[in-house]
Amino acid sequence: MSIGAVALQQSADSGLYEAVGEFLAGFGIPAGVAELLGRIIAFAAAFAAVYLLGRGLAFPLADRVMNSRDLEAHAQKPLRRLLGIVVVFVAVTVAFGAAGLPNFLQSLATIAAAATLAIGFAMQDVLQNFVAGVFIYTDKPFRIGDWIEWDGNSGVVEDISFRVSRVRTFDNELLTVPNSQLTDGVIKNPVAKDTLRLQVPFGIGYDADIDAATEVIVEEAQSDPEILDDPAPTVRLTELGDSSVVLTSRFWISNPSRADFVKTKAEYIKRVKQRFDELGIDIPYPNRTLGGELTVAGLQEVSGSLDD
């Protein structure tokens, strides 16, 4: 019987590393060296087999699942990275078993569990932000490119990771925001839908013609191509202020973004102001009427001291 046949026969009753070691020993390699080489070869072979199998099966399957859920590219990238870590961990675990080192593997698992517990206590904030990042990926309260507002801040989302999100403010400042801050509070996403309603208040004097002012406000909204005709623009008297009557214009724009919102609103207000000026419709300044008396004492003493 050939040496190879003997090795295969023995491998059926022993571990992979033992079979490889005995096969190498059949070529005259010392037993100790053959056993060591057998463990190394068995480890490498098992690791490569499991890793390649995992990459060939797990990744295509994960891609199909993520695509079926319409998960965006920026969300798929960290999930694929996490899956790669899991595949490597499984491959290492199987490789240690194939190399005949189960005790070492158990010790490594114990150490890893203890280290994980210690790190978990020391990195509670990091883990909290990680979990919040998972919620952002699954709940999709906002996406890259969205304009969001939270806790008095606002900006456009540039990047989303598992720990932090990066938001570019409208002053071109980059904010690195822990994900937990974006999941624990209220987030306003004005561009989440296809349309956005804007409200613009106009204050006119008490002596001004309310109907004429209302007509101007509606006409300027209807003449703007950026403002939708359906729903139609409306105007309501919303407040009788100290110095003005407030008419609030409500209208809708499509495909909203911060730039479109600011530009459309500014040009609309400018046109209404020009029409008000042409028609003599007053936009009053706030004013206050002060009453009372002012008494100045000691003028005689001051005048006497100046004469001296």
VOMARRO-558236 format. One record per residue (C-alpha): residue in one letter; y, x, z. Coordinates in pm, whole numbers, padded with zeros to 5 digits, always signed. Layout:
<pts>
AYXZ/...
</pts>
This chain:
<pts>
M+00000+00000+00000/S+00346+00132-00088/I+00612+00218+00167/G+00832-00072+00046/A+00549-00322+00088/V+00484-00196+00441/A+00851-00236+00528/L+00863-00594+00397/Q+00545-00680+00590/Q+00690-00541+00910/S+01024-00719+00859/A+00847-01052+00894/D+00754-00967+01256/S+01075-00784+01353/G+01452-00800+01322/L+01642-00699+01012/Y+01767-00375+01163/E+01412-00283+01272/A+01275-00349+00926/V+01545-00134+00766/G+01493+00140+01026/E+01118+00148+00971/F+01173+00151+00597/L+01400+00456+00630/A+01158+00623+00873/G+00894+00598+00605/F+01098+00853+00408/G+01072+01107+00686/I+01403+01028+00857/P+01384+01081+01236/A+01319+00760+01428/G+01647+00768+01627/V+01858+00828+01316/A+01661+00567+01119/E+01717+00306+01389/L+02092+00378+01400/L+02118+00362+01023/G+01914+00042+01028/R+02159-00122+01267/I+02457-00010+01059/I+02304-00129+00732/A+02189-00459+00886/F+02538-00518+01032/A+02711-00442+00700/A+02466-00648+00494/A+02482-00952+00723/F+02860-00933+00748/A+02904-00905+00370/A+02659-01189+00300/V+02815-01434+00547/Y+03172-01336+00455/L+03117-01375+00081/L+02927-01700+00133/G+03205-01832+00356/R+03475-01734+00108/G+03279-01884-00180/L+03206-02217-00010/A+03455-02277+00271/F+03775-02196+00080/P+03710-02415-00227/L+03604-02700+00003/A+03916-02657+00217/D+04136-02649-00095/R+03989-02977-00218/V+04044-03141+00123/M+04406-03020+00150/N+04486-03122-00207/S+04335-03466-00151/R+04574-03509+00144/D+04871-03394-00068/L+04936-03104+00168/E+05222-02888+00042/A+05180-02521-00053/H+05377-02395+00247/A+05140-02584+00478/Q+04824-02471+00298/K+04904-02101+00334/P+04875-02073+00717/L+04572-02302+00721/R+04396-02079+00468/R+04485-01778+00681/L+04338-01949+00987/L+04023-02037+00794/G+03992-01672+00688/I+04000-01565+01054/V+03725-01815+01136/V+03507-01688+00849/V+03551-01327+00966/F+03464-01425+01324/V+03145-01602+01213/A+03051-01308+00991/V+03098-01061+01278/T+02892-01281+01510/V+02602-01302+01265/A+02630-00931+01189/F+02596-00833+01556/G+02287-01051+01581/A+02138-00894+01269/A+02208-00548+01412/G+02015-00632+01726/L+02316-00626+01959/P+02310-00972+02120/N+02395-00832+02464/F+02698-00657+02322/L+02797-00979+02148/Q+02763-01177+02472/S+02973-00922+02659/L+03233-00932+02384/A+03242-01312+02402/T+03287-01301+02779/I+03569-01052+02751/A+03730-01255+02475/A+03709-01574+02684/A+03870-01405+02983/A+04138-01251+02764/T+04204-01587+02599/L+04252-01752+02937/A+04492-01480+03055/I+04684-01483+02730/G+04699-01863+02740/F+04878-01860+03076/A+05114-01586+02961/M+05193-01751+02627/Q+05228-02117+02716/D+05552-02150+02519/V+05394-01988+02213/L+05095-02220+02230/Q+05324-02520+02278/N+05517-02423+01967/F+05190-02368+01779/V+05069-02719+01863/A+05411-02855+01766/G+05379-02675+01433/V+05046-02846+01372/F+05212-03183+01440/I+05490-03099+01194/Y+05232-03021+00925/T+05037-03341+00988/D+05320-03589+01063/K+05560-03445+00799/P+05890-03548+00968/F+06062-03311+00725/R+05980-03068+00445/I+06124-02748+00305/G+06454-02831+00134/D+06528-03135+00354/W+06859-03171+00533/I+06794-03247+00903/E+07002-03304+01216/W+06894-03254+01580/D+07065-03190+01916/G+07405-03151+01754/N+07277-02907+01489/S+07226-02966+01119/G+07112-02772+00814/V+06860-02737+00533/V+06501-02639+00616/E+06409-02308+00450/D+06072-02228+00607/I+05812-02388+00834/S+05552-02181+01020/F+05315-02264+01303/R+05554-02126+01570/V+05909-02167+01439/S+06106-02332+01162/R+06404-02170+00992/V+06708-02382+00909/R+07010-02270+00707/T+07329-02431+00840/F+07612-02541+00612/D+07811-02240+00736/N+07533-02019+00590/E+07393-01931+00933/L+07015-01900+00974/L+06874-02079+01278/T+06524-01990+01399/V+06416-02300+01589/P+06100-02322+01806/N+05887-02603+01673/S+05865-02768+02015/Q+06239-02841+01999/L+06184-03028+01673/T+05898-03241+01806/D+06014-03317+02162/G+06347-03472+02058/V+06483-03702+01790/I+06518-03556+01440/K+06744-03722+01184/N+06630-03675+00826/P+06891-03844+00602/V+06712-03741+00281/A+06362-03858+00371/K+06401-04167+00152/D+06515-04210-00207/T+06847-04370-00111/L+07104-04325+00167/R+07371-04566+00292/L+07712-04422+00377/Q+07980-04586+00591/V+08347-04494+00548/P+08617-04649+00774/F+08970-04706+00642/G+09254-04791+00879/I+09545-04998+00743/G+09858-05126+00911/Y+09872-05467+01077/D+10132-05579+00822/A+09919-05471+00521/D+09735-05718+00296/I+09371-05708+00408/D+09241-05879+00092/A+09425-05635-00137/A+09297-05336+00060/T+08942-05475+00050/E+08964-05519-00327/V+09077-05159-00374/I+08798-05022-00158/V+08531-05222-00346/E+08671-05139-00692/E+08673-04766-00626/A+08313-04782-00504/Q+08203-04980-00810/S+08374-04736-01049/D+08197-04431-00903/P+07882-04341-01106/E+07727-04174-00800/I+07739-04499-00601/L+07465-04755-00666/D+07541-05103-00794/D+07230-05240-00624/P+07264-05276-00330/A+07628-05355-00405/P+07911-05195-00206/T+08050-05411+00075/V+08355-05405+00304/R+08377-05551+00654/L+08661-05571+00905/T+08506-05388+01196/E+08786-05316+01444/L+09135-05415+01551/G+09257-05081+01680/D+09567-04985+01877/S+09762-04900+01563/S+09548-05009+01269/V+09306-05263+01127/V+08978-05086+01040/L+08794-05183+00721/T+08451-05020+00690/S+08309-04960+00344/R+07930-04949+00307/F+07764-04820-00009/W+07442-04650-00122/I+07371-04326-00312/S+07044-04217-00473/N+06854-03887-00437/P+07067-03789-00139/S+07139-03432-00038/R+07403-03281+00185/A+07606-03156-00112/D+07595-03494-00290/F+07683-03679+00029/V+07991-03467+00109/K+08120-03457-00249/T+08075-03828-00318/K+08234-03931+00011/A+08532-03695-00027/E+08614-03803-00383/Y+08577-04169-00291/I+08817-04140+00004/K+09066-03951-00214/R+09070-04225-00481/V+09112-04502-00224/K+09402-04313-00061/Q+09574-04274-00399/R+09536-04645-00474/F+09671-04736-00129/D+09977-04517-00195/E+10037-04684-00534/L+10019-05033-00382/G+10220-04944-00073/I+09931-05011+00164/D+10015-04817+00478/I+09764-04599+00664/P+09940-04572+01001/Y+09936-04278+01237/P+09813-04337+01592/N+10110-04386+01825/R+10172-04432+02194/T+10462-04599+02372/L+10563-04431+02697/G+10764-04615+02965/G+10910-04533+03303/E+11201-04341+03453/L+11280-03972+03476/T+11478-03859+03782/V+11628-03514+03808/A+11736-03409+04156/G+11938-03113+04279/L+12185-03091+03989/Q+12483-03066+04227/E+12330-02775+04416/V+12244-02596+04092/S+12600-02650+03957/G+12750-02515+04277/S+12540-02202+04269/L+12645-02134+03909/D+13018-02167+04005/D+12971-01908+04276/
</pts>
